[in-house]
Amino acid sequence: MYEHDVIVVGAGGAGLRAAIAAHEAGSDVAIVSKLHPVRSHTGAAEGGINAALQEGDDWELHAYDTMKGSDYLGDAPAVETLAQDAPEDTMRLEHWGMPFSREEDGRVSQRPFGGLSYPRTTYAGAETGHHLLHTMYEQVVKRGIQVYDEWYVMELATSDEDDPNDRSCHGVVAYDVQSGNVEGFKANDGVVLATGGPGQAFDHTTNAVSCTGDGHAMAYRAGAPLEDMEFIQFHPTSLPSTGVLISEGVRGEGGILYNANGERFMFEYGYANNSGELASRDVVARAELTEVNEGRGVDDEYVHLDMRHLGEERIMDRLENILHLAEDFEGVDGLVEPMPVKPGQHYAMGGIEVDENGQTCVDGLYAAGECACVSVHGGNRLGGNALPELIVFGKRAGRHAAGEDLGEPQIKTGYGDDVEDETETELPVQPGDAGLDTSSGVAADGGVATDAEGIVERKVEQARTRVDTLMDRDDGVQHAEIRQKLQNAMTDYVNVFRTEEGVKKALRIIRECREEYQNVYVDDPSRTFNTDLQQTIETRNLIDVAETIALGALVRDEFRGAHWRKEHQERKDDEWLKHTLISWNDGQPDIFYRPVILEGQDKTYEPKERSY
Amino acid sequence: MSTQQQQPEEPQSQEAPEDPEMRGAESPVDEKEKQGGDIDQQTTPEDELEGETVHIKVFRYDPEVEGKQEPRFDDFHVPFEKGMTVLDAVMYARDTYDSSLTFRHSCRQAVCGSDAFFVNGKQRLGCKTQIADLEQPIRIEPLPHQEVVKDLVVDMDHFYDQMHTVEPYFQDEDTPDPADLEEQRQSPENREKIKMSSRCIWCGACMSSCNIAAGDNDYLGPAAINKAYKFAMDDREGEEIKEHRLRILEQEHGVWRCQTQFSCTEVCPKDIPLTEHIQELKREAVKKNLKFW
């Protein structure tokens, strides 16, 4: 058994930042990641980091834009924390050597992004995430922080009290991909989940294949509720064939969207008469698909994004990476022709419910980054707000896990006095017992193991049995088949446009996937680098996460942010200024609600009609 | 990790000669007879696929599994689609025909650097190499000069160790309190100077292509030297740190080992002028009157 004070799971932006912060707080910290840190999906982020750095801008404007962008589903204490901490944390990256793009006077450049009232997106070319990831990994190397790379964390080691609010997390169980060994990692002070997004629940996604919602699923099964999972962001500009992302920076620099008739549809069809291409992402994604559905799409599938008029010099200076992506993945030269783009799954606004210090309702269990929901993004994330979330809340989670007192949180977590009762909506399927692979996050030994070490050991035994069972089966269904079925269902029915009937259909298919998973088997008999086994376990996580996305989409019968429902074309503030929370409850999801906090430090963010 | 794993015999060569043994592999019947192991060679019948197909020959090796302990090539035929990449083809083969086919991959957009393979005799990223640009059958092998863990997966530990040798982290002479929000100034020209070097994704293609690195295990290698270049040329670090960096680089197994064969530059998927960066550091070291070992 390995032992450290703080265990950080995942080594993307949030994980690395959490590890650095915990280390600075004097903790013995280790990172356990299924990928080597520089392979993390943060590296694929392109656009930039929002931070109010310049005179004329201030954190209050940033907070206001973010609350509006969220369609008033963000919690003000989280949003204000983000806006307040982002400038210092961005400058810290600069002092760590991050190669930001520069102005003539040597200061870092900032550019406009969708939904921002000031050009506050700090960037490094169109490869900001790559530089952020490498800069922070460099700092991890500098500090000598221990990294267990290519160790796949399978389960959390959490005690098994009946009420999740009474449970505590004492470590993780991980599988060494290179050797096949399953080992325990005891965390004396805390576990920080920073496992990224669940984009692989969808077929057409900008997310890496490693984005399988592992942290979501593990925390969910351990008793921490998942919050606002129905809010999935579909980025307006992904390449049609692969889902590769074309940065919002293209529109930020002046790129224009055209339909097949050559019309600048954002204006001509009135989707966003003021902001046009720079309306927020949910607005632009719906506009594009409406164009395609009404027969004005190119090849009935996509629209055109044109940046030719920006000129070669500006493109090479600020968007060079985009030229390479369009060329390599679509065979299009962005200097001489427009690029084909369509919406693709991009980001999960929801996630593991945490307070502004990164803490879940399970003692010792923290989450940060895309896997967490503080909630900053509410119903729709503004471009350029994901990277500051990683550094701000990664840092806070790391510090808090290391024992630093960050003060009393204003955001509550877990089932408590302030939640509203469960939903009245009748669910179309009873998710039911997941059989062999229930693998709940708790130690589940009837309280036999009460000490931390015993709890970790118990979970290691369970995980080894789980691996042996999957490996010993000779026949059944393979994970790839189930995963594809799941991804297709989500893309077909829980996409940009949602109907009640469609979402119910998706839930039935998810239920089928869960049943088929009872017979899943691993064909590869090897213990060496068995990606078949790893992907089989990931697929189980995707089923759990996809179910919460679809359930959330079904019960929220309104239209807010990225969540569009055919039958409900209005935002219903009197009913729905609240977060959807879904709790595992032994595989029978419980749905309950918590009011949105619109009270900031000095003011209340009154919901207004969103127009761009 | 075991150090006794077998090296593939084939991938060592820079070119990809047609192996007579492999030519017969397209017939499933012949192949099973020839192998005779517990695991049949994974061949996929071309006849069952309609439309245009792609023929890939994929290197296979697993130290643990009987029948795969002797390195071999498996043939797969996969349906061709416009825009298909090498990574798409091996993913299709894995998900459809043989789930034990093992390779690293993640982002599919040339930034995570995990799917560098030896494709038709050249180091390339699987995800950004178009099938349409390659001659078939397409030979897909692990990176040469690296220990093979399994199938297309190589041990990257030595590569990472070399990257860490050059102190790959920013070292400013005077760290002001960042709380005052004042950034360090850097001219756009200086940023431009380090731009290409900062694009390295640690895929290991350059190291694998380098003859010098193949013969000298201690050679820092193009990727690590390029990483050091990024810092050494960054004006923000200051002259004193730059001199410290040059001293690390001009050690016996540093920049002077490079024989300007340009193989690293040729294979770099991010178009980093690695060889030129190494030469520039040699010049810098000379200008600083550093000891020529």
HADDOCK unambig.tbl for C-alpha pairs under 7 A between the chains (distance, minus, plus):
assign (segid A and resid 38 and name CA) (segid B and resid 112 and name CA) 6.64 0.50 0.50
assign (segid A and resid 39 and name CA) (segid B and resid 112 and name CA) 4.29 0.50 0.50
assign (segid A and resid 39 and name CA) (segid B and resid 113 and name CA) 6.54 0.50 0.50
assign (segid A and resid 39 and name CA) (segid B and resid 114 and name CA) 6.59 0.50 0.50
assign (segid A and resid 40 and name CA) (segid B and resid 112 and name CA) 6.63 0.50 0.50
assign (segid A and resid 41 and name CA) (segid B and resid 107 and name CA) 6.48 0.50 0.50
assign (segid A and resid 43 and name CA) (segid B and resid 111 and name CA) 6.34 0.50 0.50
assign (segid A and resid 43 and name CA) (segid B and resid 112 and name CA) 6.60 0.50 0.50
assign (segid A and resid 44 and name CA) (segid B and resid 111 and name CA) 6.10 0.50 0.50
assign (segid A and resid 87 and name CA) (segid B and resid 181 and name CA) 6.97 0.50 0.50
assign (segid A and resid 88 and name CA) (segid B and resid 178 and name CA) 6.52 0.50 0.50
assign (segid A and resid 88 and name CA) (segid B and resid 179 and name CA) 5.70 0.50 0.50
assign (segid A and resid 88 and name CA) (segid B and resid 181 and name CA) 5.98 0.50 0.50
assign (segid A and resid 91 and name CA) (segid B and resid 178 and name CA) 6.19 0.50 0.50
assign (segid A and resid 91 and name CA) (segid B and resid 181 and name CA) 6.08 0.50 0.50
assign (segid A and resid 91 and name CA) (segid B and resid 183 and name CA) 6.07 0.50 0.50
assign (segid A and resid 92 and name CA) (segid B and resid 178 and name CA) 5.81 0.50 0.50
assign (segid A and resid 94 and name CA) (segid B and resid 183 and name CA) 6.54 0.50 0.50
assign (segid A and resid 95 and name CA) (segid B and resid 184 and name CA) 6.94 0.50 0.50
assign (segid A and resid 96 and name CA) (segid B and resid 170 and name CA) 5.69 0.50 0.50
assign (segid A and resid 97 and name CA) (segid B and resid 170 and name CA) 5.34 0.50 0.50
assign (segid A and resid 99 and name CA) (segid B and resid 191 and name CA) 6.77 0.50 0.50
assign (segid A and resid 102 and name CA) (segid B and resid 187 and name CA) 6.74 0.50 0.50
assign (segid A and resid 102 and name CA) (segid B and resid 188 and name CA) 5.24 0.50 0.50
assign (segid A and resid 103 and name CA) (segid B and resid 188 and name CA) 6.40 0.50 0.50
assign (segid A and resid 104 and name CA) (segid B and resid 187 and name CA) 6.54 0.50 0.50
assign (segid A and resid 104 and name CA) (segid B and resid 188 and name CA) 6.16 0.50 0.50
assign (segid A and resid 105 and name CA) (segid B and resid 187 and name CA) 6.87 0.50 0.50
assign (segid A and resid 106 and name CA) (segid B and resid 185 and name CA) 4.55 0.50 0.50
assign (segid A and resid 106 and name CA) (segid B and resid 186 and name CA) 4.53 0.50 0.50
assign (segid A and resid 106 and name CA) (segid B and resid 187 and name CA) 4.56 0.50 0.50
assign (segid A and resid 106 and name CA) (segid B and resid 188 and name CA) 6.49 0.50 0.50
assign (segid A and resid 107 and name CA) (segid B and resid 183 and name CA) 6.92 0.50 0.50
assign (segid A and resid 107 and name CA) (segid B and resid 185 and name CA) 5.54 0.50 0.50
assign (segid A and resid 107 and name CA) (segid B and resid 186 and name CA) 6.83 0.50 0.50
assign (segid A and resid 138 and name CA) (segid B and resid 168 and name CA) 6.00 0.50 0.50
assign (segid A and resid 138 and name CA) (segid B and resid 169 and name CA) 4.79 0.50 0.50
assign (segid A and resid 139 and name CA) (segid B and resid 169 and name CA) 6.16 0.50 0.50
assign (segid A and resid 142 and name CA) (segid B and resid 169 and name CA) 6.19 0.50 0.50
assign (segid A and resid 207 and name CA) (segid B and resid 107 and name CA) 6.91 0.50 0.50
assign (segid A and resid 208 and name CA) (segid B and resid 106 and name CA) 5.10 0.50 0.50
assign (segid A and resid 208 and name CA) (segid B and resid 107 and name CA) 4.04 0.50 0.50
assign (segid A and resid 208 and name CA) (segid B and resid 108 and name CA) 6.64 0.50 0.50
assign (segid A and resid 209 and name CA) (segid B and resid 106 and name CA) 5.01 0.50 0.50
assign (segid A and resid 209 and name CA) (segid B and resid 107 and name CA) 6.34 0.50 0.50
assign (segid A and resid 210 and name CA) (segid B and resid 106 and name CA) 5.66 0.50 0.50
assign (segid A and resid 244 and name CA) (segid B and resid 109 and name CA) 6.25 0.50 0.50
assign (segid A and resid 328 and name CA) (segid B and resid 128 and name CA) 5.86 0.50 0.50
assign (segid A and resid 329 and name CA) (segid B and resid 83 and name CA) 6.64 0.50 0.50
assign (segid A and resid 329 and name CA) (segid B and resid 128 and name CA) 6.88 0.50 0.50
assign (segid A and resid 330 and name CA) (segid B and resid 83 and name CA) 6.54 0.50 0.50
assign (segid A and resid 480 and name CA) (segid B and resid 95 and name CA) 5.73 0.50 0.50
assign (segid A and resid 523 and name CA) (segid B and resid 99 and name CA) 6.42 0.50 0.50
assign (segid A and resid 523 and name CA) (segid B and resid 100 and name CA) 6.68 0.50 0.50
assign (segid A and resid 524 and name CA) (segid B and resid 99 and name CA) 6.53 0.50 0.50
assign (segid A and resid 524 and name CA) (segid B and resid 100 and name CA) 4.63 0.50 0.50
assign (segid A and resid 526 and name CA) (segid B and resid 64 and name CA) 6.07 0.50 0.50
assign (segid A and resid 526 and name CA) (segid B and resid 65 and name CA) 6.17 0.50 0.50
assign (segid A and resid 529 and name CA) (segid B and resid 150 and name CA) 6.96 0.50 0.50
assign (segid A and resid 531 and name CA) (segid B and resid 102 and name CA) 6.46 0.50 0.50
assign (segid A and resid 532 and name CA) (segid B and resid 99 and name CA) 5.91 0.50 0.50
assign (segid A and resid 532 and name CA) (segid B and resid 100 and name CA) 6.13 0.50 0.50
